[in-house]
């Protein structure tokens, strides 16, 4: 299959993965159609991360500030831009926040996905030259033991309000395909890392704390294992799926790169110390063990043989390369970090973009 895409709606395109995906399409994939970025601009979203694209790709890129739960807004975007492809990133995604306040996760991740699906169903009216691609997570599969991997057919077993809300949205996407014939594809990815990630997630949080001499909090015994995927590799996987995957198909996307949290932290400390000139011993002395969070899954590991076999995708970067690039980016973009943490970017958004 070689699907032709001309007008792509990206939801949550001001967030970490969405920003990198939009950049990938313009800067690496050579996409020459139109991208419409629909984002509510919550605390982790920052359209300023794409401000240069607004100028350089003015005829091809539009930003719309709006809520995916607002049906009127979604319908207007479909009508105004003649959308033929929807790439759905928009989600509440931080597990700790879902434990403290699960309602926002149900609203955005479940009801928001429903709204998008239902508008797409009505606007596309049985067309087969359109596509709804849904980005999900490996967390819907639950927790693994010391061996084994998540496959596309692994039964769902979510353990947190976040993963439960993503599992619900996955089921809705598949239901709209089977019930209404809506052309869909779906991908479940492992932990992403790289530029433009909000510094509440593990790697950017630890980088910033190391640079600022703050404590490095480690949950439990630090032996939880995650599979790490460089965000640029994830973006290339999604683009491959959009162009080549059969409607109704689902693919796992992973880094095939398992690290215990403590081993990852040790590796990260070495890179930050070498690049910043800070004392490695002093950074090591900042590790602080904190009480484990409820329902903390022990191990995630993705088998992504299917996307390699069917679509020819491969990861382009090793973990060492990706981690070096990530640390370099944060060292070179402290103004971005300060802005997004202080809320200054929100003032810029309010001055430049009005909600629809």
N, C-alpha and C positions, 0 to 999 in steps of 0.2 A: 504494500500500500504506500502511496505517496500523496498524502492529504494536502490540499491547497488551503492555506490560511490567509485571510486578508484583514479581518477586523477582530482583534482579540481583546476581550474583557478580562483583565487581571484583577481579582478581588484581593485586598490586603497587599497591594503592590508597594505600599510604603513601609512594610515590615521587612525584616531581615532577609528571608528567602525570596520574597517578592521583588525587592530591590535588586538583588543579584540576578534573578531570572530576567527581569526587564533589561538590565545591562547586558546580559548574555545575548539576548535576541538582537539588540541593536549593534553591539560592539564585536560580537564573535560569530553569531549565526547569520548575519547579513539580512535579517528580516526587513522587508521594505513596505510592509503594510502599516496598519494603524494599531496602536496599543492604547487602550483606555484603562487607566488605573483608578479603580474605585476603592476608596479607603476611608473609614470613619475617623482615622487619625486618633487612636487611643494612645495611651502613654508610650507604647513601644513602636509606634509608627512615626515615620519622619519623611515627608515628601521632599524635604531639603536634600535628602540623600540622592535625589534624582534631578536636582535643580539644573545641573549642566545639560542633562538630556532635554529638558524643557526648551532650552535654547538651541541646542545642536540638532535636535530632531523635531523641530516645532511642527512640521506638517504631518508627523507620524505619531506624536505622543500627546495625550490629554490626561490631565488629572481631574478627577471628580471626587469631591469630598462628600461622602454619604454612607449611610448605614445599610448593610446587606439585608437587614430585617425590614427595611422600609420598602414595601412593594412598589410604591409609586416611583421612588428613585430608581429602582432597578429596571422597571418598565421603561422609564424615560431614557435611560442609558441604552437599552436595547434598540429603542426606536431611533434615537438621535444618531447612533453610530452604526446601525445595521450590523450588529454583532453576529459573527458566525462561529466563534470559538470562545469558550469561557474556561479560564484557568483559576481554580478556586483555592487560594491560599488563606483567605481571611479566617482567622480563628483566634480565640483565646488559647494560649498554649503553655502557660507556666504551671507545672503541677502544684507547686506550693500555693500559688494563688487560688487554684481550683479547690484545694482543701479548705482554705479560709473563706472562700466565697464562691460556691459552685453555681449559683444562679446565673451569673454572667456567662458561664461556659455553656450552660444549656441554651440560653437565649441565642448567643452568637453561633455556636457550633452546630446546634440542632435546628433551631428555628430559622437562622440565617441561611443555612444550607437548603432547608425546605423552600424558603422564599425564592432563592436563585433557581432551584430546580423547577418550581412551578411556573415561574415567569418564562424560563427557557422552553418548557413544554408548550406553553400557550403561544409564545412568539414564533417558535420554529415550526409548529403545527405539522409534525410528521416528516420534516425534511431529513434527508440522510447525508447532506453535505455540511453538517454542523457537528460540533463536539463540545461536550461538557467534561472537562478533566478535573478530578477531585484529588487534592493532595492530602494524604493521611499520614499516620505515624505507625511505627512498629509497636508502640505501647498498647495498641488495641489487642495484641496477642497475649498480653500478660507477662509472666516471668518464666525464664528458662532455668534449668539446673546447670550443672557444670558442663554438660555436653548438649549437642543438638543446635538446631537453627530454626528460625521462623521461615516458613515457605508461604507461598501465596495461598495454599489451602489450609494453613494452620488455623484451628478453631479460635474464635475470639474469646478472650478472657480478661477484659479490662479491670484494673484494680484501683483506679483513682477517678474522681469526678471528671478530670480532663480526658483520660483515655476512654471513659464510658461515653462522654459526649461525642468524641471522635468516632467511636464504634457506631453510635447511633446514626451519625451523618453518613458513614460508609454504607450502612444498610439502606438508608433512604436513597442514596445515589443508585445503588443496584436495583432497588425496587422500582424506581422511575424508568430504568432501562427495561426491566422485565415486564412491567405493567403497561407502560406507555410507549415503549420502543424508543425512548430518548437515547441518542447516541452518547455513550459515556466511556471514559477510561478512568482508571483509578491507580494511584501509586501509594505505597506505604514506605516511608523512608526511615533511616536510622538517625541518630543525633547529628545535626548539622553544626558546623563551625566555620568561621571565616569573617570577612569584613562586614561592617554595618550591623552586627548583632547587638541587641540591647544588653547592657551590662548587668543583667540579673541572672543570665545563664552562666554555666560553669566556667567555660574558658575565658570569655571577656571579663567576668567578675574577678577571677583569679588574677588575670593580667593586671587589672586596675588596682587590686588590693596589693599586689607585689610592688607596683610602681609607687604606691602611696604609703607603703609601710604598714598596712593594715593586716588584721588577722586573716588567715586563710581557712575558712570553716569547712570541715569535712564531716559529712553525715556518717553516723554509726562507726563501723570499723574501716571505712574507706575501701572496702573490697568489692563494692558493686561494680559491675562490668557493663560498659556500653560500647556499641559499634559506632565509630566516628566517620562521618562523611563530609568532605570538603564541599562547601555550598556551591562552588562553581561546577563541580562534578554532578551535583544534584540538578542544577539548572540544565546542564547538557542532557541529562537523562529525561527530564520532563519534555524538552524540545524534541528528543528522539521519539518519545511516546506519542506526542501530538502529531508528528508527521507519519509515523509508521504503524502504530498499534491498531489492531482490529477493535471495532466498537464492542464494548462489553468486557474488554480484557482488563486485567489487573496485574501490576508488577511491583515486586519489592525492589527497592533501591537502597543499597548499603555501601559502606566503605570497605567491608570485609577487613575490619581494622579494630579488633577488640582491645580495650584497655581497662584495667582496674582503675578506679578513680585515683588511688594513691600513686600508681605508676604514671598515670597521665600527669598528675600534679608535679611529680618529680621531673618528668621530661619538660614540662612547661617552665618550671623554675630554672632549669638549666638554660633554656633558650632566652628567657627574659633577663637573667643575670648576665649572660654573654652579650646581649644586645643593648642593655641599659647601663651596664657598668656597676650595677648594684651587687652587694655581697651575696653569694649563693648561701653561705651559712646563715646570714641574717634572715634571708627569705625563708629558708627551711625552718628557722626558729619561730616563724609566724603561724605554722600549722596548728589549728585548734579543732579538736574533735567535739562535735555537737550531737545532741540527741537525734537519732534517726527519725525521718519523717514517717508518718503513718502510711502503710501500704507500699513501702519503697521496694520496687521490683529489684531482684538480685542481679539478673543478667539479661541483656538483650543481645541477640546476634542474628543478622539477616543473611539468608541465602538468596543471592541475586543472580543465580544461573539463568533464570528464564529470560530476563531482559538482555543478557549477553547473547544467549542462544537465538532468541527470536528477532531481536532488533539490532544486534551488533554493537550495543553500548559497552563502554569500558570506563573505569575511573582513569583520569589523566594524571593525577598527582599522588605521590606517596604521602604518608602522614607527616614525615619530617618536612617535606616541601610545603605542605599545607599549613603546618604549624608555624614554620618560619614566616611564610607570607602573612599569616594572621597576626603574629606579634609585630611584624614590621608595620602593618597597617595601623594597628592601635597606637604604636609609638609615634607614627607620623600624623595621626588624626586625633590628638587629644582635645582639640577645639570641638570636634564633633561629639566626643564623649562628654565633655563638660556641658555642651549645649543640651544634649538629650537628657542628661541627668538632672540638670537644673530647671528644665522646663522652658528654657529660652526659645527652643524651637517651636513650642506651642504658640508663643506670641507671633513668631514669623508666619506660622500657618494661619492664625486668625486674621492677620493683616493681608494675606495673599489669597486665601481661599475661603469662600463662604459655603456653608453646608447647603445642599440642595433641599 
